[in-house]
Amino acid sequence: MNDRPIADYALLSDCHTAALVSRHGSVDWLCMPHFDSGSLFGRILGPQAGHWLVRPAGPSTQSRRYLERTMVLETTFRTPTGSVTLTDALASGGSESGHDLGLRAPHLLLRVAHCTEGRVTLDVEFAPRPEYGLIRPRLTAVEGGLLCHGGPDTLGLCSPYPLEITDLARCSPELHAGQHAGFALQYVPAGGDPTMWSQQEILGHLRDTVEAWRAWSGEHQTYEGPWADLVGHSGRVLQSLTFQPTGAIVAAPTTSLPEEIGGVRNWDYRYAWVRDAAFTLDALWVAACPYEAEQFFRWMAQAAAGDPDHHDDLQIMFGIRGERDLSERELPHLPGWRDSRPVRTGNGAWSQRQLDVYGELLAAFHKLRDHLQDADEQTRAFLTGLADTAAVRWREKDQGIWEVRGEPQHFLYSKLMCWVALDRALDLAEVLGAEERTPLWRQTRDEIRAAIEQDGWSESAGAYTQAFGSDVLDASALMMAIVGFEAAGSPRMRATIDAVSTRLTGPDGMVYRYLAADDGVAGGEGTFLLCTCWLAQALALAGDTDAARIVFERVAGCMNDVGLLAEEVEPTTGELLGNFPQAFSHIGLVNAAWAIHQAESRPGDGHSAGGRGDDAS
């Protein structure tokens, strides 16, 4: 069983796939060559599922950081005899500008140890286990390293030292001050031959990767508001979750990290949710120039081609290359993180109806339209179809934003985002070449507003609630203020914000998605970081920036030592839970920081609750 906390891991990315590296120097998660490939190292989900360890052989203390404006990880180990710095990266390939980050990624994991003081004996242990640990591959020594055969593809490990090979490979070199040792693991498709890179070539790949990330940051990132370092870093995390070949954006790079220790809410997040991707583009508008937005919308229009034209449901998620069938299956040979079974691949939510996706896509396009002046005819037709479908289907039940596996309901959030779809489409009508549709869109938008105001408000709950006719509180109701449906300072919105603050908040001061609701899945979950960010954002919009800052700092305090957030937090221990790192959480942090910055920049606005008191009821 892997007892290591989720927060113990750092992320590497080449915008094709991702790796998780523990603070003790073990790569315990890596899928090659893509986010959704079978894992090569999967020890985070089971002790026999593979790992690659590079660390001092004896006792040590560790500190780590990302190199400035990069996703290149540097871990410093201090031992009784000396110190060594381990630099880890997924090679990005050469970069001619910040806009082609990962374009020529060579599917190469780099690990370079540099002794900075005294002498240090390294413990290097290489145990690949392809296809989620089902394969124990054959390891064959070659000049400059080894080859790994097992399954359809080939791996090559470059090592400057001879390796002792059994069913894994080991070496224990001693480094002295000033010496370095570079290791590189390359994935090669079937029929290809890995390159045995020299030490200088490995160092060159590492330098290229550092320069590529810094070029991307320099050309994309200009935010100068509060928490600029956190916002900038979150922007790089979100970019790390982008699949460069298509522009798809994964929700997280992992599968089956649980929402409750020992629980069954263990899902595969290595796919492109329409909602998450749209939210990511929205956040990148703040955290980084969303240069890749045009590519994403082109990919989205192609992946979804045929969906909205006849008012069929838009599929809510796709594979990173545009695949539609993401059927869910279990991997019974893996025990899961801290015995949280089952481990799953695929995600059954792919076939759900979720009507909110129309609004999220149109809202993202609306915000990014200055970057999308050259949207092609297919993209414009796709977006017009989304608005038309929202106008036709908004009265229907669905599974909602939280993908409940119980009975469909008239979820308030879904109705709200259909309103958003039509509201944004009306403003985009000229851009979309759809002026003739505006009378219908306007009429339907007004009908949705009337329905939400009548059926979405609960007198007994004193708030907007989860579904029409329900008394169940749901943090997604905060989005009513965020998307501009209702002013944050209005009596009803104020009451909803207060209800979430007082009745939907855990002992850690963080916000649950909802309580006391049958969502069709056994077990519980932690408090939800995105929802907590929504509360900070809504408070800022209501003028209470002091309270918003307090909530924001709670979220920031949940980051691990290298600035990463999971999906949820265990409310009594503060431990991170869920797939990691989670795009939703970093999206929420970026948008909350922006909202607070905007609220504090408005002339005459103060930093006290007085900014919202006049509208209280």
C-alpha positions in Angstrom: 0.0 0.0 0.0 1.2 3.5 -0.8 0.8 5.6 2.4 2.6 8.6 0.9 0.4 11.7 1.1 -0.9 13.0 -2.3 0.6 16.4 -1.3 4.0 14.7 -1.3 4.1 14.8 -5.1 5.3 17.3 -7.6 4.2 17.5 -11.3 6.3 17.3 -14.5 4.8 17.9 -17.9 5.8 18.1 -21.6 2.2 19.0 -22.7 1.7 15.4 -23.9 1.8 13.5 -20.6 2.7 14.1 -16.9 4.7 12.5 -14.1 4.4 12.7 -10.4 7.6 12.7 -8.4 7.7 12.3 -4.6 9.8 14.5 -2.3 12.0 11.4 -1.8 12.9 11.3 -5.5 10.6 8.5 -6.7 8.6 8.8 -9.9 5.4 7.0 -8.9 3.2 8.0 -11.8 4.0 8.3 -15.5 1.9 7.3 -18.5 3.8 7.1 -21.8 3.5 8.7 -24.3 0.2 10.5 -23.5 -1.9 11.5 -20.4 -4.4 8.6 -21.1 -1.8 5.9 -21.9 -1.4 2.9 -19.6 0.9 3.8 -16.7 4.6 2.8 -16.9 5.1 3.8 -13.3 2.0 3.5 -11.1 3.2 2.9 -7.6 0.9 5.7 -6.3 -1.9 3.1 -7.0 -0.1 0.0 -6.0 3.3 -1.1 -4.7 4.0 -3.4 -7.6 2.9 -1.0 -10.3 6.3 0.5 -11.0 8.6 3.4 -10.0 11.9 5.1 -10.7 13.9 6.2 -7.6 16.9 8.5 -7.6 17.9 9.7 -4.1 20.8 9.5 -1.6 21.3 6.0 -0.2 21.4 7.0 3.4 19.3 9.4 5.6 18.6 12.8 4.2 16.5 15.9 4.5 14.8 17.4 1.4 13.7 20.7 0.1 12.3 21.4 -3.4 11.1 24.0 -5.7 10.3 24.6 -9.4 13.0 26.6 -11.2 11.7 30.1 -11.8 8.9 30.4 -14.3 9.1 26.7 -15.3 7.7 23.3 -14.5 11.2 21.9 -14.0 11.6 20.5 -10.5 14.7 20.8 -8.3 15.0 18.7 -5.1 17.9 19.3 -2.8 18.9 16.4 -0.5 21.2 17.1 2.4 23.0 14.1 4.0 25.6 13.8 6.8 28.4 13.6 4.1 27.2 16.1 1.5 24.4 17.6 -0.6 23.0 16.7 -4.0 20.5 18.5 -6.2 18.2 16.4 -8.4 16.6 18.2 -11.3 13.7 16.5 -13.0 11.8 17.4 -16.2 9.8 15.9 -19.0 11.7 17.3 -22.0 9.8 19.8 -24.0 12.0 19.6 -27.1 13.4 22.7 -28.8 11.3 25.8 -28.9 11.5 28.6 -31.4 9.0 30.7 -29.4 6.8 30.4 -26.3 3.9 29.4 -28.4 5.3 26.0 -29.5 5.9 24.6 -26.0 5.9 20.8 -26.3 5.5 20.8 -30.1 8.6 18.7 -30.5 8.5 16.8 -27.2 10.8 13.7 -27.5 8.9 11.7 -24.9 11.9 11.9 -22.6 12.0 12.0 -18.8 15.2 13.6 -17.6 16.8 13.2 -14.1 20.1 14.9 -13.4 21.8 14.6 -10.0 24.5 17.2 -9.2 26.6 16.9 -6.1 27.0 20.4 -4.6 28.9 19.7 -1.4 31.0 16.8 0.0 30.1 13.4 -1.3 26.9 11.5 -1.7 26.1 7.9 -2.7 23.0 7.7 -4.8 20.4 4.9 -4.7 19.0 4.5 -8.2 16.3 1.9 -8.7 14.4 1.6 -12.0 11.4 -0.7 -12.0 9.1 -0.1 -15.0 5.8 -1.9 -15.0 3.8 -1.1 -18.2 0.1 -1.3 -18.6 -0.8 -0.3 -15.0 1.6 -2.9 -13.6 0.4 -5.9 -15.6 3.8 -6.4 -17.4 7.2 -7.1 -15.9 9.3 -6.2 -18.9 12.5 -7.7 -20.0 15.5 -5.4 -19.3 18.5 -5.8 -21.5 21.9 -4.0 -20.9 23.2 -2.1 -23.9 26.1 0.4 -24.1 25.1 3.5 -22.3 22.1 2.0 -20.5 19.4 -0.6 -21.1 16.4 -1.4 -23.2 13.0 -2.3 -21.8 10.8 -4.7 -23.8 7.3 -5.7 -22.8 4.1 -4.7 -24.5 4.0 -3.0 -27.9 6.6 -0.2 -27.4 10.2 0.1 -26.4 11.8 2.1 -23.6 15.5 3.1 -23.4 17.2 4.2 -20.2 20.4 6.2 -20.5 22.7 5.8 -17.5 26.3 6.9 -17.1 26.9 3.9 -14.8 26.6 0.2 -15.3 23.3 -1.2 -14.0 22.7 -4.4 -12.1 19.7 -6.0 -13.8 17.2 -8.5 -12.4 13.5 -7.7 -12.8 14.5 -4.1 -12.1 17.8 -2.2 -12.6 20.0 -0.7 -9.8 23.2 1.3 -9.4 24.8 3.1 -6.4 27.3 5.6 -7.7 29.2 7.9 -5.4 29.3 11.6 -6.5 31.8 14.1 -5.3 31.3 17.9 -5.2 31.1 19.3 -8.7 30.2 15.9 -10.3 26.8 15.2 -12.0 25.0 12.1 -13.3 22.3 12.5 -15.9 19.7 9.8 -16.5 17.1 9.8 -19.3 14.2 7.6 -20.1 12.9 7.7 -23.6 9.7 6.2 -25.0 9.8 5.0 -28.6 6.8 3.6 -30.6 6.8 0.0 -31.8 9.5 -0.5 -34.4 11.7 2.3 -33.3 15.0 2.4 -31.5 15.7 4.6 -28.4 18.7 6.9 -28.5 21.4 6.4 -25.9 22.0 10.1 -25.1 25.4 11.3 -23.9 25.7 13.3 -20.7 26.1 16.5 -22.6 23.0 15.7 -24.7 21.0 15.0 -21.6 22.1 18.4 -20.1 21.3 20.0 -23.4 17.7 18.6 -23.3 17.4 19.9 -19.8 18.5 23.4 -20.7 16.2 23.5 -23.7 13.3 22.6 -21.4 14.1 25.3 -18.9 14.4 27.8 -21.8 11.1 26.7 -23.4 9.1 27.1 -20.2 10.6 30.5 -19.5 9.9 31.6 -23.1 6.3 30.4 -22.7 6.0 32.3 -19.4 7.6 35.4 -20.8 5.3 35.6 -23.8 2.1 34.6 -22.1 2.1 35.7 -18.5 1.5 39.4 -17.6 -0.8 39.4 -14.5 0.5 41.9 -11.9 -2.3 41.8 -9.3 -2.3 40.3 -5.8 -0.8 36.8 -5.4 1.0 37.2 -8.8 3.3 34.3 -8.1 0.5 31.9 -7.2 -1.5 33.0 -10.3 1.5 32.7 -12.6 2.3 29.3 -11.2 -1.3 28.1 -11.5 -1.2 29.3 -15.1 1.8 27.0 -15.8 0.0 24.1 -14.1 -3.0 24.6 -16.3 -0.7 24.8 -19.4 0.8 21.5 -18.1 -2.6 19.9 -18.4 -2.9 20.8 -22.1 -2.4 18.1 -24.7 -0.3 20.0 -27.3 -1.2 18.0 -30.4 -4.9 18.8 -30.3 -5.4 21.6 -27.7 -7.5 19.3 -25.4 -7.2 20.0 -21.7 -7.3 17.2 -19.1 -9.1 17.7 -15.8 -6.1 16.1 -14.0 -3.2 13.8 -15.0 -4.2 11.0 -12.7 -6.9 8.4 -12.1 -8.5 7.0 -9.0 -7.0 9.2 -6.3 -10.0 9.1 -4.0 -12.3 11.8 -2.7 -12.4 9.9 0.6 -9.7 7.6 2.1 -10.8 4.1 1.5 -13.8 5.2 -0.4 -15.2 4.4 -3.9 -15.4 7.8 -5.4 -12.3 7.1 -7.5 -12.5 8.4 -11.0 -10.3 8.7 -14.1 -9.7 12.4 -14.8 -7.3 12.1 -17.8 -9.9 13.3 -20.3 -11.1 16.6 -21.7 -14.3 17.7 -20.0 -15.9 20.4 -22.0 -16.7 22.3 -18.8 -13.2 22.0 -17.2 -11.5 23.0 -20.5 -13.7 26.0 -20.9 -13.1 27.0 -17.3 -9.3 26.5 -18.0 -9.4 28.8 -21.0 -11.3 31.4 -18.9 -8.6 31.2 -16.2 -5.8 31.4 -18.7 -7.3 34.7 -19.8 -6.1 36.0 -16.5 -3.0 33.8 -15.8 -1.6 33.6 -19.3 -2.4 34.9 -22.8 -4.6 32.1 -24.1 -2.8 31.7 -27.4 -3.9 28.1 -27.6 -7.6 29.0 -27.4 -8.1 29.0 -31.2 -6.7 25.5 -31.4 -8.9 24.3 -28.6 -12.1 25.6 -30.2 -11.1 24.1 -33.5 -10.5 20.8 -31.8 -13.8 21.0 -29.9 -15.8 21.8 -33.0 -14.3 18.8 -34.8 -14.6 16.4 -31.9 -18.3 17.4 -31.4 -19.1 17.6 -35.1 -22.7 16.4 -35.6 -23.8 16.9 -32.0 -25.6 20.2 -31.8 -26.9 20.5 -35.4 -30.0 18.5 -34.7 -30.2 19.6 -31.1 -28.8 16.3 -29.8 -26.9 16.5 -26.5 -23.4 17.7 -26.7 -21.1 15.0 -25.3 -19.7 16.4 -22.0 -16.2 15.0 -22.3 -13.9 13.5 -25.0 -10.6 11.7 -25.2 -7.6 13.9 -25.7 -7.6 13.1 -29.4 -11.4 13.5 -29.7 -12.5 10.0 -28.8 -16.1 9.6 -27.7 -16.4 6.2 -26.2 -14.7 6.4 -22.8 -16.3 3.4 -21.2 -15.3 2.8 -17.7 -13.6 -0.4 -16.4 -12.0 -1.5 -13.2 -8.4 -2.7 -12.6 -8.8 -5.3 -9.8 -5.1 -6.1 -9.6 -4.4 -2.6 -8.2 -5.2 -1.9 -4.5 -5.5 1.9 -5.0 -4.0 4.7 -3.0 -4.4 3.7 0.7 -6.5 0.8 -0.3 -9.1 3.0 -1.9 -10.8 0.6 -4.4 -11.7 0.3 -7.2 -9.0 1.7 -9.5 -10.8 2.8 -12.7 -9.8 3.7 -16.2 -12.3 5.4 -18.5 -15.2 7.4 -17.1 -18.9 6.5 -17.3 -19.9 10.1 -17.1 -19.1 10.4 -20.8 -22.6 9.3 -21.7 -24.4 11.6 -19.2 -26.5 14.6 -20.2 -25.2 17.8 -18.7 -26.9 20.9 -20.1 -24.5 23.4 -18.6 -21.7 22.7 -21.1 -23.3 25.0 -23.7 -23.0 28.0 -21.5 -19.4 27.3 -20.4 -18.2 27.0 -24.0 -20.0 30.1 -25.2 -18.8 32.1 -22.1 -15.2 31.1 -22.8 -15.5 32.0 -26.4 -17.1 35.3 -25.4 -14.3 36.2 -23.0 -11.6 35.2 -25.5 -13.1 36.7 -28.6 -10.3 39.2 -29.1 -8.0 36.2 -29.5 -10.4 34.4 -31.8 -11.1 36.9 -34.6 -10.2 34.3 -37.2 -12.6 31.6 -36.0 -13.4 29.4 -39.0 -16.8 28.7 -40.4 -17.0 25.3 -38.7 -16.3 26.8 -35.3 -18.8 29.6 -35.8 -21.5 27.0 -36.9 -20.6 24.8 -33.9 -21.1 27.7 -31.4 -24.3 28.8 -33.0 -25.6 25.3 -32.7 -24.7 25.3 -29.0 -26.9 28.3 -28.4 -29.7 26.8 -30.5 -29.5 23.6 -28.5 -29.6 25.4 -25.2 -32.7 27.2 -26.3 -34.4 23.9 -27.2 -33.3 21.7 -24.3 -33.1 23.9 -21.2 -36.4 22.6 -19.8 -35.1 19.0 -19.6 -33.6 17.2 -16.6 -29.9 16.3 -16.5 -27.1 15.0 -14.2 -25.7 18.4 -13.5 -22.3 19.8 -13.0 -21.4 17.3 -10.3 -22.2 14.3 -12.5 -24.6 12.6 -10.1 -25.2 9.0 -10.8 -28.7 9.1 -9.4 -31.9 10.3 -11.1 -31.8 13.3 -13.4 -33.1 16.5 -11.9 -33.9 20.1 -12.9 -30.5 21.4 -11.6 -30.4 25.1 -11.1 -26.8 25.3 -12.3 -27.7 23.7 -15.6 -30.5 26.1 -16.2 -28.2 29.0 -15.3 -25.6 28.0 -17.8 -28.3 27.6 -20.5 -29.1 31.3 -19.7 -25.4 32.1 -20.0 -25.3 30.3 -23.4 -28.0 32.5 -24.8 -26.8 35.7 -23.1 -23.3 35.4 -24.6 -24.6 34.2 -27.9 -26.7 37.4 -28.2 -23.6 39.5 -27.7 -21.7 37.3 -30.2 -24.5 37.2 -32.8 -22.6 39.4 -35.3 -19.3 37.5 -34.8 -21.2 34.2 -35.4 -23.1 35.5 -38.3 -26.3 34.6 -36.5 -28.2 37.9 -36.2 -31.5 36.3 -37.5 -31.6 34.0 -34.4 -31.5 36.8 -31.8 -35.3 37.2 -31.3 -35.6 33.5 -30.3 -32.5 33.6 -28.2 -33.6 36.7 -26.4 -37.1 35.3 -25.7 -35.7 32.0 -24.4 -33.1 33.7 -22.2 -35.9 35.7 -20.5 -38.0 32.5 -20.0 -35.0 30.8 -18.3 -34.5 33.8 -16.0 -38.2 33.8 -15.0 -38.0 30.0 -14.2 -34.8 30.3 -12.1 -36.2 33.3 -10.1 -39.4 31.4 -9.5 -38.3 27.8 -9.0 -34.6 28.1 -8.1 -35.2 30.1 -4.9 -36.3 28.3 -1.7 -38.0 30.3 1.0 -37.5 27.5 3.5 -33.7 27.3 2.8 -33.5 31.1 2.4 -31.2 30.7 -0.6 -31.0 29.6 -4.2 -30.6 25.8 -4.0 -29.4 22.8 -5.9 -32.4 22.0 -8.0 -35.9 23.4 -8.8 -38.1 22.7 -5.8 -35.3 21.5 -3.6 -34.1 22.8 -0.2 -30.6 21.3 -0.7 -27.8 23.9 -0.7 -25.3 23.7 -3.4 -22.1 25.8 -3.8 -22.7 26.0 -7.6 -25.5 28.6 -6.9 -22.7 31.1 -6.2 -22.1 31.1 -9.9 -25.2 33.1 -10.4 -23.2 36.2 -9.2 -20.0 35.1 -11.0 -21.7 34.8 -14.5 -23.6 38.0 -14.1 -27.1 36.6 -13.7 -27.7 38.4 -10.4 -25.8 41.1 -8.6 -23.7 39.7 -5.8 -25.1 42.4 -3.5 -28.8 41.7 -4.2 -30.8 40.5 -1.2 -31.3 37.0 -2.6 -27.7 36.6 -3.7 -26.4 38.0 -0.4 -28.6 35.4 1.4 -27.2 32.6 -0.8 -23.6 33.7 -0.1 -24.3 33.8 3.6 -26.0 30.4 3.5 -23.0 28.8 1.8 -20.6 30.6 4.3 -22.5 29.3 7.4 -24.2 26.1 6.4 -22.1 24.6 3.7 -18.7 25.1 5.2 -16.7 22.4 7.0 -14.6 22.7 10.2 -11.6 23.8 8.1 -13.5 26.8 6.8 -13.6 25.3 3.3 -16.8 24.7 1.3 -18.6 21.5 0.5 -20.2 21.0 -2.9 -23.4 20.0 -1.2 -24.7 18.1 1.8 -27.6 15.7 2.4 -28.1 14.9 -1.2 -28.5 11.4 -2.8 -26.1 11.5 -5.7 -26.1 7.8 -6.5 -22.7 7.0 -5.1 -21.8 5.5 -1.7 -19.5 7.2 0.7 -18.6 10.8 1.4 -16.0 13.3 0.3 -13.9 16.2 1.4 -14.5 19.9 1.1 -14.1 21.2 -2.4 -11.4 23.7 -3.3 -13.1 25.1 -6.4 -16.3 25.8 -4.4 -14.2 27.6 -1.8 -12.7 29.7 -4.5 -16.2 30.5 -5.7 -17.1 31.8 -2.3 -14.0 34.1 -2.3 -15.0 35.3 -5.8 -18.6 35.9 -4.8 -17.6 37.8 -1.7 -15.3 40.0 -3.7 -18.1 40.7 -6.2 -20.3 41.7 -3.2 -17.6 44.2 -2.1 -16.4 42.2 1.0 -12.8 42.0 0.0 -11.6 41.4 3.5 -13.7 38.3 3.8 -12.8 37.3 0.3 -9.1 37.5 1.1 -9.5 35.3 4.2 -11.2 32.6 2.2 -8.6 32.9 -0.6 -5.8 32.5 1.9 -7.4 29.3 3.2 -7.3 27.9 -0.3 -3.7 29.0 -0.8 -2.8 27.5 2.5 -3.8 24.1 1.2 -1.2 24.1 -1.5 1.7 21.7 -1.1 5.3 23.0 -0.9 5.5 23.3 -4.7 2.2 25.1 -5.1 -0.1 22.3 -6.2 -3.7 21.7 -5.3 -5.8 18.5 -5.5 -9.5 18.5 -5.9 -10.6 18.3 -2.3 -9.4 18.6 1.3 -10.1 16.2 4.2 -11.9 18.7 6.5 -10.5 17.5 9.9 -6.8 16.8 8.9 -6.3 19.2 6.0 -4.9 16.4 3.8 -5.3 16.8 0.1 -7.7 14.3 -1.6 -8.7 13.5 -5.2 -6.9 13.5 -8.5 -3.8 15.7 -8.5 -3.1 18.3 -9.5 -6.6 19.4 -10.3 -7.4 21.9 -13.0 -10.6 23.0 -11.3 -8.8 24.0 -8.1 -6.1 26.1 -9.9 -8.8 27.6 -12.1 -10.7 28.7 -9.0 -7.6 30.2 -7.4 -6.8 32.3 -10.5 -10.3 33.6 -10.9 -10.7 34.4 -7.2 -7.4 36.3 -7.2 -8.6 38.2 -10.3 -12.0 39.0 -8.7 -10.4 40.4 -5.5 -7.9 42.4 -7.6 -10.8 43.9 -9.6 -12.9 44.6 -6.5 -10.0 46.4 -4.8 -9.1 48.4 -7.9 -12.6 49.9 -8.2 -12.5 53.6 -7.2 -14.1 54.2 -3.8 -14.2 50.5 -2.9 -12.9 49.7 0.6 -11.7 46.5 2.2 -14.5 46.0 4.7 -17.9 44.3 4.8 -19.5 47.8 4.6 -19.3 47.4 0.8 -22.1 44.9 0.9 -24.1 46.0 4.0 -26.4 48.4 2.2 -28.0 45.5 0.2 -28.5 43.2 3.1 -32.0 42.0 3.8 
